[in-house]
Amino acid sequence: MPFGYDSSFDTATLGALTAPGVTDAQKSTGAYLSFQVTVSDIGTNVVIRLEGSLDDVNYFNLSTGSVDYTLTANGTYGYVLFAPVQYIRVRLVSFSGGTPSVSTVLGTV
């Protein structure tokens, strides 16, 4: 069953990334998305991209102006987007130093 289908607010975990790449995609029925991104063991920085797709094949950057987010400290970061897409994932674009772990929880209405 798609994420966001059975309640007024739903959450899903995308797991953790420890190397450049993407999480598994999560199918969604919502348009309002919250990304809770937690970074640990950061060295200098990590660069992430919030991605969406209409067909689960071709993905694009969900941020305004196609901006990637550079995070420079351990902690939890939040992003709220209006993104009427059917599939959602997070990409760890790159990192500098350390052995970071990037975990994501999604929320949708």
N, C-alpha and C positions, 0 to 999 in steps of 0.2 A: 504494500500500500504506500502511495507517495507520502512523503514528509509534508505535514500540514493539512492532511486530508480529514482527520478524524477529531479535531478539536479547534477551539478558537485560537490557541497558541500552542505551538509544538516545538520541540528541540530535537536535535540529532547531533551525534558526535562524528567528526570526520577522521579522528585518529591523530597520530603524531607523525611529523616529517622530521627526519634527522639528516637528510641530504637533499640537494636540489631535485625537484620533481613535483608531482601533484598528488593530492589525496584522491581517494575514490570519489566519484561524483555522487551527489545525493539528489534524487528526484524530488521536486517540490511542487506544491499547488499554490503557494503564496506569492505575493508580489513584494511584500515588505519583509526584508531580511535583516537579521542581526547576526554579526559574526563576533564571537568572543574568541580572541586569539591569545594564547598563553605561550610565552617564550621563556625557556630556562637554559642555563649554561651558555649564555651568549658570550662571544668574544668581543669583537668590535661592533658588528651589526648583522642583521639578517634583513633580506629584502623579500617581501611577500606580494602576491597579486591575488585579488579576489576575482574569480572567473565564473562566467555563466555561459549557458548554451541553450539553444532551442531544440537541438537534435541529438545531443550527447556525442557529437563527433567534432564539431567546430566550436571552439571556446573562444571567448573574448573577455577583455578586462572590463569589470563592472564599475570601476571608479570613474568619476567625472574627469575627463581629460586623459584617460588611460594612464593614470598615475600608479606607480608601484609604491608600496609603503616601506620605508626604511626604519627599522626598529633598532634602537641602540642600547636598550637596557632590558634586563629580565623583568617580567611582569605580565599583566593581563591588559589587553587593548580591546576596545570595542569599536565596531563600525556598523552603522545603520544605513541601509540603502533601500530605495524603491527600485526593484529590479524584477520586472515580470518575465522571468525566464523559467524554463522547466528543469534545468540541471544546474547544480552549484558545486564548486570545488575551490580549493585553495592551492596555490602554487608557491613553493619555496623557490624563488628565483635564484638566490645566491646567499652566501654568508661569508663573513670574514672573521677568522679566529674562533677559538673555542670549539665545542662540540654541541651546538644548539639543538634543542628539541622545540618544535612548533606544533602545538595542539590547538584544534579548533572545535568549538561547539556552535552550531547554527540555531537560530530561532526564527520562526515565521508566524505571520498572522494571515 
